[in-house]
Amino acid sequence: MASNGFRPLDEKLLLEYVKATPILAEKLGNQFDKLEIKEIGDGNLNFVYTVISPSGSFVIKQTPKVLICQLLRLTEKVVFSDPYKVSEHNRWTSPYLDSDAEAVRGDNILKFEIAELKSKFCERAQALIHGDLHTSSVMVTVDSTQVIDPEFGFYGPMGFDIGAFVGNLILAYFAQDGHAVYGNDRKENCWSSSCRRF
C-alpha cells in the first residue's frame, strides 16, 4: 500500500496493508479468503481492528497523526514541565510532601537539567520508541512478554523508554507504604520476588 500521507484504515485498506506487510501476512498463513476483520474501537480515538483467520490472529491499532502530535505535547508537559511548577495536574500527599514539592519547584539547577532533557526529548530522533512505557504497558505470561498501547510512539531519544519504565518502578516501590496492609511489607515482597526471578 503506497503511503500518501495519513489515511484512516477501513476493512479494505487494512486488507491491503496486511497483504503488503510480510510479517502480518505470514501470521495469517498468507491466506486471505477466510479473514474475519472486526473494528473494535478502544475509546481513545484510535482505529482498532481484530484480524482473525484459521491460521492466526492479531490486533491492528492506528492512531491519527493529529492525535500523535497532541500526545507528544502531553508527554512533554507531564514529564518535563508540570512537575517543576505549580500546576492543576500535580498531585502529592499533602501536607506531608508539601515541603518536598516546594523544594522541587524552587530548585533552579534541577529545572535547568530538566530543560536540557526536554530539549533532547524534542530534538533527538534516534530510534522508534514506545513513548509511554510503564508497568501497565507490559503484559507478561509464562511464555511471552508483549508491550501494548503504542499510540505515544514516535522517533525520539533511545533512553526515554528505559528511563520512563525505571522511573515508574521506582515510584511504585515508594508508593507501596501507602498501599500496604499492617504486617504485609509489599516493598520487601516486591524486592524479594524480583531478586528470585531475575
Backbone hydrogen bonds in HBPLUS format (Angstrom, degrees):
<---DONOR---> <-ACCEPTOR-->    atom                        ^
c    i                          cat <-CA-CA->   ^        H-A-AA   ^      H-
h    n   atom  resd res      DA  || num        DHA   H-A  angle D-A-AA Bond
n    s   type  num  typ     dist DA aas  dist angle  dist       angle   num
A0014-LEU N   A0010-ASP O   2.81 MM   4  5.84 155.2  1.87 155.6 163.6     1
A0015-LEU N   A0011-GLU O   3.05 MM   4  6.18 155.4  2.11 141.7 147.3     2
A0016-GLU N   A0012-LYS O   3.12 MM   4  6.47 157.9  2.17 148.2 153.9     3
A0017-TYR N   A0013-LEU O   2.87 MM   4  6.10 158.0  1.92 148.0 154.4     4
A0018-VAL N   A0014-LEU O   2.86 MM   4  6.11 161.8  1.89 154.4 158.8     5
A0019-LYS N   A0015-LEU O   2.98 MM   4  6.17 164.1  2.00 151.0 155.1     6
A0020-ALA N   A0016-GLU O   3.02 MM   4  6.19 146.5  2.13 144.3 153.3     7
A0021-THR N   A0018-VAL O   3.23 MM   3  5.17 158.3  2.28 101.6 108.2     8
A0024-LEU N   A0021-THR O   2.96 MM   3  5.56 128.6  2.23 119.4 132.3     9
A0025-ALA N   A0021-THR O   2.97 MM   4  6.15 165.6  1.99 156.7 161.3    10
A0026-GLU N   A0022-PRO O   2.85 MM   4  5.96 161.9  1.89 155.0 159.2    11
A0027-LYS N   A0023-ILE O   3.23 MM   4  6.29 146.5  2.34 128.3 136.7    12
A0028-LEU N   A0024-LEU O   3.28 MM   4  6.63 136.7  2.47 141.6 151.9    13
A0028-LEU N   A0025-ALA O   3.11 MM   3  5.25 133.5  2.34  98.1 110.4    14
A0030-ASN N   A0025-ALA O   2.76 MM   5  4.89 157.9  1.81 154.5 146.8    15
A0029-GLY N   A0026-GLU O   2.88 MM   3  4.80 161.4  1.91 108.4 111.7    16
A0031-GLN N   A0028-LEU O   3.30 MM   3  5.99 159.6  2.35 115.0 119.4    17
A0036-GLU N   A0052-ILE O   2.75 MM  16  5.06 150.6  1.84 151.1 159.4    18
A0052-ILE N   A0036-GLU O   2.94 MM  16  5.06 162.1  1.98 140.7 146.6    19
A0038-LYS N   A0050-THR O   3.00 MM  12  5.29 160.2  2.04 148.9 154.7    20
A0050-THR N   A0038-LYS O   2.83 MM  12  5.29 157.3  1.88 151.5 156.9    21
A0040-ILE N   A0048-VAL O   2.70 MM   8  5.38 163.3  1.73 144.1 150.1    22
A0047-PHE N   A0062-GLN O   2.78 MM  15  4.97 170.2  1.79 153.4 156.6    23
A0062-GLN N   A0047-PHE O   2.72 MM  15  4.97 160.4  1.75 148.0 155.1    24
A0049-TYR N   A0060-ILE O   2.84 MM  11  5.22 159.4  1.89 152.0 158.9    25
A0060-ILE N   A0049-TYR O   2.83 MM  11  5.22 161.3  1.87 153.5 159.9    26
A0051-VAL N   A0058-PHE O   2.88 MM   7  5.47 164.7  1.90 169.1 168.1    27
A0058-PHE N   A0051-VAL O   3.00 MM   7  5.47 146.7  2.11 145.2 155.6    28
A0053-SER N   A0056-GLY O   2.86 MM   3  5.37 146.8  1.97 158.1 169.1    29
A0056-GLY N   A0053-SER O   3.34 MM   3  5.37 142.3  2.49 101.0 110.4    30
A0067-LEU N   A0064-PRO O   2.92 MM   3  5.30 125.8  2.22 106.9 121.0    31
A0068-ILE N   A0064-PRO O   3.06 MM   4  6.47 148.3  2.16 147.5 157.4    32
A0069-CYS N   A0065-LYS O   3.11 MM   4  6.46 158.0  2.16 155.0 158.3    33
A0070-GLN N   A0066-VAL O   3.24 MM   4  6.50 155.2  2.31 138.8 145.3    34
A0071-LEU N   A0067-LEU O   2.80 MM   4  6.05 153.3  1.87 152.8 160.7    35
A0072-LEU N   A0068-ILE O   2.92 MM   4  6.19 152.3  2.00 149.8 156.8    36
A0073-ARG N   A0069-CYS O   3.06 MM   4  6.34 158.5  2.11 146.2 151.7    37
A0074-LEU N   A0070-GLN O   2.92 MM   4  6.16 151.1  2.01 143.2 151.8    38
A0075-THR N   A0071-LEU O   2.90 MM   4  6.17 158.4  1.94 149.1 154.0    39
A0076-GLU N   A0072-LEU O   2.94 MM   4  6.17 167.4  1.95 152.1 155.6    40
A0077-LYS N   A0073-ARG O   2.98 MM   4  6.16 156.3  2.03 145.4 151.8    41
A0078-VAL N   A0074-LEU O   2.84 MM   4  6.01 171.2  1.85 159.4 161.4    42
A0079-VAL N   A0075-THR O   2.88 MM   4  5.77 161.5  1.92 153.9 158.2    43
A0080-PHE N   A0076-GLU O   2.91 MM   4  5.33 147.6  2.02 130.5 141.1    44
A0081-SER N   A0077-LYS O   3.23 MM   4  4.80 145.0  2.36 116.6 122.1    45
A0082-ASP N   A0077-LYS O   2.79 MM   5  5.73 158.4  1.84 155.2 162.6    46
A0084-TYR N   A0081-SER O   3.11 MM   3  5.87 158.0  2.16 126.4 132.7    47
A0085-LYS N   A0082-ASP O   3.25 MM   3  5.54 164.5  2.28 123.0 120.6    48
A0090-ASN N   A0087-SER O   3.17 MM   3  5.56 162.6  2.20 112.9 117.9    49
A0097-LEU N   A0093-THR O   2.79 MM   4  5.59 153.2  1.87 157.1 164.3    50
A0098-ASP N   A0095-PRO O   3.27 MM   3  5.22 165.3  2.29 105.6 109.9    51
A0101-ALA N   A0097-LEU O   2.90 MM   4  6.16 164.3  1.93 160.8 164.7    52
A0102-GLU N   A0098-ASP O   2.95 MM   4  6.15 158.0  2.00 147.8 154.1    53
A0103-ALA N   A0099-SER O   2.91 MM   4  6.05 147.6  2.02 138.9 147.9    54
A0104-VAL N   A0100-ASP O   3.00 MM   4  6.33 155.7  2.06 151.0 156.4    55
A0105-ARG N   A0101-ALA O   3.07 MM   4  6.34 164.6  2.09 148.9 152.9    56
A0106-GLY N   A0102-GLU O   2.95 MM   4  6.10 138.1  2.12 141.7 153.1    57
A0107-ASP N   A0104-VAL O   3.31 MM   3  5.30 160.0  2.36 103.3 109.2    58
A0111-LYS N   A0107-ASP O   3.02 MM   4  6.34 160.0  2.06 149.3 155.4    59
A0112-PHE N   A0108-ASN O   2.93 MM   4  6.11 145.0  2.06 140.4 149.2    60
A0113-GLU N   A0109-ILE O   3.03 MM   4  6.34 160.2  2.07 150.6 155.3    61
A0114-ILE N   A0110-LEU O   2.87 MM   4  6.14 157.8  1.91 154.2 160.9    62
A0115-ALA N   A0111-LYS O   2.93 MM   4  6.06 148.5  2.03 138.4 146.8    63
A0116-GLU N   A0112-PHE O   3.09 MM   4  6.46 147.5  2.20 144.9 153.0    64
A0117-LEU N   A0113-GLU O   3.06 MM   4  6.43 154.0  2.13 145.7 152.8    65
A0118-LYS N   A0114-ILE O   2.78 MM   4  6.03 153.6  1.84 150.7 158.8    66
A0119-SER N   A0115-ALA O   2.99 MM   4  6.20 151.3  2.07 141.1 148.4    67
A0120-LYS N   A0116-GLU O   3.08 MM   4  6.41 155.4  2.14 145.1 151.2    68
A0121-PHE N   A0117-LEU O   2.87 MM   4  6.12 156.6  1.92 149.3 156.2    69
A0122-CYS N   A0118-LYS O   3.00 MM   4  6.24 154.6  2.06 148.4 154.3    70
A0123-GLU N   A0119-SER O   2.93 MM   4  5.99 140.6  2.09 145.5 156.5    71
A0124-ARG N   A0120-LYS O   2.95 MM   4  5.38 156.7  2.01 148.1 148.0    72
A0126-GLN N   A0156-GLY O   3.00 MM  30  5.46 134.1  2.22 106.2 117.2    73
A0127-ALA N   A0156-GLY O   3.09 MM  29  5.71 153.3  2.16 150.4 158.6    74
A0156-GLY N   A0127-ALA O   2.92 MM  29  5.71 151.3  2.00 166.0 159.9    75
A0129-ILE N   A0154-PHE O   2.88 MM  25  5.71 174.9  1.88 162.2 160.6    76
A0154-PHE N   A0129-ILE O   3.21 MM  25  5.71 144.3  2.35 140.2 150.6    77
A0137-SER N   A0134-HIS O   2.86 MM   3  5.39 161.0  1.90 121.0 127.4    78
A0148-ILE N   A0137-SER O   2.82 MM  11  5.19 160.3  1.86 147.7 154.6    79
A0139-MET N   A0146-GLN O   2.75 MM   7  5.13 166.8  1.76 162.9 165.4    80
A0146-GLN N   A0139-MET O   2.81 MM   7  5.13 165.8  1.83 154.1 159.1    81
A0141-THR N   A0144-SER O   2.84 MM   3  5.29 167.7  1.85 168.4 168.2    82
A0153-GLY N   A0150-PRO O   2.79 MM   3  5.25 163.7  1.82 125.2 129.3    83
A0160-PHE N   A0157-PRO O   3.15 MM   3  5.77 166.1  2.17 122.5 126.7    84
A0163-GLY N   A0159-GLY O   2.96 MM   4  6.06 165.3  1.98 156.6 161.3    85
A0164-ALA N   A0160-PHE O   2.86 MM   4  6.05 159.6  1.90 154.0 159.7    86
A0165-PHE N   A0161-ASP O   2.89 MM   4  6.06 162.1  1.92 152.6 157.4    87
A0166-VAL N   A0162-ILE O   2.92 MM   4  6.05 173.2  1.92 156.2 158.3    88
A0167-GLY N   A0163-GLY O   2.87 MM   4  5.87 157.2  1.92 142.8 150.3    89
A0168-ASN N   A0164-ALA O   2.94 MM   4  6.09 149.7  2.04 141.3 149.1    90
A0169-LEU N   A0165-PHE O   3.01 MM   4  6.36 153.2  2.09 147.8 155.0    91
A0170-ILE N   A0166-VAL O   2.92 MM   4  6.23 157.8  1.97 152.6 158.6    92
A0171-LEU N   A0167-GLY O   2.93 MM   4  6.16 165.9  1.95 151.8 155.4    93
A0172-ALA N   A0168-ASN O   2.94 MM   4  6.08 159.1  1.98 146.4 152.6    94
A0173-TYR N   A0169-LEU O   2.90 MM   4  6.08 152.6  1.97 145.4 153.1    95
A0174-PHE N   A0170-ILE O   3.07 MM   4  6.37 165.7  2.09 157.0 158.6    96
A0175-ALA N   A0171-LEU O   2.97 MM   4  6.06 132.4  2.20 141.0 154.1    97
A0176-GLN N   A0173-TYR O   3.27 MM   3  5.56 158.0  2.32 105.6 112.1    98
A0178-GLY N   A0175-ALA O   3.07 MM   3  5.67 134.3  2.28 114.8 125.3    99
A0179-HIS N   A0176-GLN O   2.88 MM   3  5.08 148.3  1.98 107.2 117.6   100
A0180-ALA N   A0176-GLN O   2.88 MM   4  5.91 126.8  2.17 155.5 171.2   101
A0184-ASN N   A0181-VAL O   2.83 MM   3  5.38 152.4  1.90 152.1 150.9   102
A0189-ASN N   A0185-ASP O   3.03 MM   4  6.30 163.0  2.06 153.5 158.9   103
A0190-CYS N   A0186-ARG O   2.84 MM   4  5.90 160.3  1.88 145.4 150.8   104
A0191-TRP N   A0187-LYS O   2.89 MM   4  6.07 167.4  1.91 153.5 157.1   105
A0192-SER N   A0188-GLU O   2.82 MM   4  5.89 167.3  1.83 152.2 156.3   106
A0193-SER N   A0189-ASN O   2.94 MM   4  6.02 163.9  1.97 147.5 152.1   107
A0194-SER N   A0190-CYS O   3.02 MM   4  6.15 153.6  2.09 144.9 152.4   108
A0195-CYS N   A0191-TRP O   2.91 MM   4  6.16 156.5  1.97 151.0 157.6   109
A0196-ARG N   A0192-SER O   2.97 MM   4  6.22 159.2  2.01 150.5 155.8   110
A0197-ARG N   A0193-SER O   3.02 MM   4  6.13 155.8  2.08 142.3 149.0   111
A0198-PHE N   A0194-SER O   2.86 MM   4  5.90 165.3  1.88 153.4 157.2   112
